[in-house]
């Protein structure tokens, strides 16, 4: 298994280590695109037209150095370079999915406010309301800082109304 190439550092909050690796304007966007499958450089750039080719190249190199992205070069003419999530990158899939869902929620909220609609948008994913998913995401981020992981397979509240959490 590939290891993240995080320099030995003292972190005050565990999420600092995460942000050191995936922080950057385009890194999370790249990871979200690669979670959908292998992509060539040109495909990635078409999805991110506001990113310069230089910036995209730099961000891809950093993700590769940190062990989150695989880069495969096929020796053919023209040269074919493909990017995909590594095993370590795949470990971010749940977080990336939640970030995408949260982004959709924010986008819908912004569109609703732009239309001066007084109603709050309400939509469902797999039978769960967006509000519940948002609350789970914010809880996940909060508890991950504390070293606790939420059991996403069991979305039923316990008897006291809270959700199941596990210490890491």
C-alpha positions as CSV (number, residue, x, y, z in Angstrom):
1,X,0.0,0.0,0.0
2,X,1.3,3.5,-0.9
3,X,1.9,5.9,2.0
4,X,1.1,9.5,2.1
5,X,4.3,11.5,2.0
6,X,3.5,13.9,4.9
7,X,6.6,15.3,6.4
8,X,7.2,14.6,10.0
9,X,5.4,17.5,11.7
10,X,3.7,18.2,15.0
11,X,0.0,18.9,14.3
12,X,-2.2,20.6,16.9
13,X,-5.4,19.3,15.3
14,X,-5.4,16.0,13.1
15,X,-7.3,17.7,10.3
16,X,-4.1,19.9,9.7
17,X,-2.4,16.8,8.3
18,X,-5.3,16.3,5.9
19,X,-5.3,19.9,4.8
20,X,-1.6,19.8,4.2
21,X,-2.1,17.0,1.7
22,X,-5.4,18.0,0.0
23,X,-5.3,21.7,0.6
24,X,-4.9,23.8,-2.5
25,X,-7.3,25.4,-4.9
26,X,-7.7,22.5,-7.3
27,X,-6.7,19.3,-5.4
28,X,-10.1,18.4,-4.0
29,X,-11.6,19.1,-7.4
30,X,-9.0,16.8,-9.1
31,X,-9.7,14.1,-6.5
32,X,-13.5,14.4,-7.0
33,X,-13.1,14.0,-10.8
34,X,-10.7,11.0,-10.4
35,X,-13.1,9.2,-8.0
36,X,-15.3,8.9,-11.1
37,X,-12.6,7.0,-13.0
38,X,-9.3,7.3,-14.7
39,X,-8.8,10.6,-16.6
40,X,-6.2,12.0,-19.0
41,X,-4.7,15.5,-18.4
42,X,-6.9,17.1,-21.2
43,X,-10.1,15.6,-19.7
44,X,-9.2,17.0,-16.3
45,X,-8.4,20.4,-17.8
46,X,-11.8,20.5,-19.7
47,X,-13.6,20.0,-16.4
48,X,-11.5,22.8,-14.8
49,X,-11.1,25.5,-17.5
50,X,-10.3,28.1,-14.9
51,X,-7.2,26.2,-13.8
52,X,-4.1,27.0,-15.8
53,X,-2.3,24.0,-17.3
54,X,0.8,24.9,-15.1
55,X,-1.3,24.9,-11.9
56,X,-3.1,21.6,-12.9
57,X,0.3,20.0,-13.6
58,X,1.7,21.2,-10.2
59,X,-1.4,20.0,-8.2
60,X,-1.3,16.6,-9.9
61,X,2.4,16.2,-9.2
62,X,1.8,17.1,-5.5
63,X,-1.0,14.6,-5.2
64,X,1.2,12.0,-6.9
65,X,4.1,12.8,-4.5
66,X,1.7,12.4,-1.5
67,X,0.5,9.0,-2.8
68,X,-3.1,10.0,-3.5
69,X,-2.9,9.8,-7.3
70,X,-1.4,7.3,-9.7
71,X,0.2,8.5,-12.9
72,X,0.6,5.9,-15.7
73,X,2.6,6.8,-18.8
74,X,2.0,4.6,-21.9
75,X,5.0,4.7,-24.3
76,X,3.1,5.4,-27.5
77,X,2.9,8.2,-30.0
78,X,1.4,10.5,-29.0
79,X,2.4,10.0,-25.3
80,X,-0.6,8.8,-23.2
81,X,-0.6,9.8,-19.5
82,X,-3.5,8.8,-17.3
83,X,-4.3,9.7,-13.7
84,X,-6.3,7.7,-11.2
85,X,-6.9,7.5,-7.5
86,X,-4.3,5.4,-5.7
87,X,-5.3,3.0,-2.9
88,X,-4.6,5.8,-0.4
89,X,-6.7,8.2,-2.6
90,X,-9.6,5.7,-2.6
91,X,-9.6,6.0,1.2
92,X,-10.9,9.5,0.8
93,X,-13.9,8.4,-1.3
94,X,-16.5,8.7,1.5
95,X,-15.3,12.2,2.4
96,X,-15.2,13.3,-1.2
97,X,-18.8,12.1,-1.8
98,X,-20.0,14.0,1.3
99,X,-18.1,17.1,0.1
100,X,-19.7,16.8,-3.3
101,X,-23.2,16.4,-1.8
102,X,-22.6,19.4,0.5
103,X,-21.5,21.5,-2.5
104,X,-24.7,20.6,-4.3
105,X,-26.6,21.7,-1.3
106,X,-24.8,25.0,-1.1
107,X,-25.2,25.5,-4.9
108,X,-29.0,24.9,-4.6
109,X,-29.2,27.3,-1.6
110,X,-27.3,30.0,-3.5
111,X,-29.5,29.6,-6.6
112,X,-32.6,29.8,-4.4
113,X,-31.4,33.0,-2.7
114,X,-30.6,34.5,-6.1
115,X,-34.2,33.9,-7.2
116,X,-35.3,35.7,-4.0
117,X,-37.3,32.7,-3.0
118,X,-38.3,32.7,0.7
119,X,-38.4,28.9,0.8
120,X,-35.5,26.7,1.8
121,X,-34.8,24.0,-0.8
122,X,-35.4,20.5,0.4
123,X,-34.3,17.5,-1.7
124,X,-33.5,13.9,-1.0
125,X,-30.6,11.6,-1.7
126,X,-31.4,7.9,-1.3
127,X,-34.4,8.8,0.8
128,X,-32.5,11.0,3.2
129,X,-33.1,14.7,3.4
130,X,-30.2,17.1,2.5
131,X,-30.5,18.6,5.9
132,X,-29.7,15.2,7.5
133,X,-26.8,14.7,5.1
134,X,-25.4,18.2,5.9
135,X,-25.7,17.5,9.6
136,X,-23.9,14.2,9.2
137,X,-21.1,15.9,7.2
138,X,-20.6,18.6,9.8
139,X,-20.6,16.0,12.6
140,X,-18.1,13.9,10.6
141,X,-15.7,16.9,10.2
142,X,-16.1,17.8,13.9
143,X,-15.7,14.3,15.3
144,X,-12.8,13.5,12.9
145,X,-10.9,16.4,14.6
146,X,-11.6,14.7,17.9
147,X,-10.4,11.3,16.6
148,X,-13.9,9.8,16.4
149,X,-15.4,8.2,13.3
150,X,-19.2,8.1,12.5
151,X,-20.6,4.7,11.4
152,X,-22.1,5.8,8.0
153,X,-23.7,2.3,7.5
154,X,-26.1,2.8,10.4
155,X,-28.0,6.1,10.0
156,X,-30.6,5.3,12.6
157,X,-30.4,7.4,15.8
158,X,-29.8,5.6,19.1
159,X,-32.4,5.6,21.9
160,X,-31.3,9.1,23.1
161,X,-31.5,10.5,19.6
162,X,-27.7,10.6,18.9
163,X,-25.8,8.7,16.2
164,X,-23.3,5.9,16.7
165,X,-19.7,7.0,16.9
166,X,-16.5,5.0,17.2
167,X,-13.2,6.0,18.7
168,X,-10.3,5.6,16.3
